[in-house]
Every structure is written in C-alpha cells, then in structure tokens.
Amino acid sequence: MERQIIRQFYQTVLREAAETDKISRETRTELEALLKETDGETDPGKADQHRDELFLAASAAEENGFVKGFQYAFRLFMECAGE
C-alpha cells in the first residue's frame, strides 16, 4: 500500500513537471544516444522492439528509484527526528 501511494506521488510529480512521458527527458536523451551508438547492429525488424524494451526498463528503473529514494529519505528524517 505504502509503495502504491509513493508511485502515485511520482506520477503527480512527473505531471507537474510537464513530463508527459513515463521517463525523464534526461533519461530519454541518454537512451537515444545509446541507441544511436548501436544503429545498424540490430535487425531493423527487432530495432523497434529493442527500443521499446529499453524504454520500458528505464521507466521502471526511474519509478523504482524514486520509491526507494523516498523511503530512504523518510527513514533518515525519522532518525534525525529521534524516532
């Protein structure tokens, strides 16, 4: 339940930051650069599938990183508050 609330908060933060995608612009830029480096190495039919898989993994990683960071920050706050 706790993680779901944090994930909803993450989606709200993205919307408020005018991020319409599931990943940040910075991550998108990094992925695009990575994909350019591998252009021509992948079968054109599989290239789109490979791209989609990379973006899906990046989206999940960003969201999970946000959740973990939020949880760690809260724990640190509680320790600092003497709880």
Summary of the structure (lengths in Angstrom):
residues: 83
radius of gyration: 16.8
end to end distance: 22.0
largest distance: 57.3
contacts: 174
relative contact order: 0.13
helix: 78%
strand: 0%
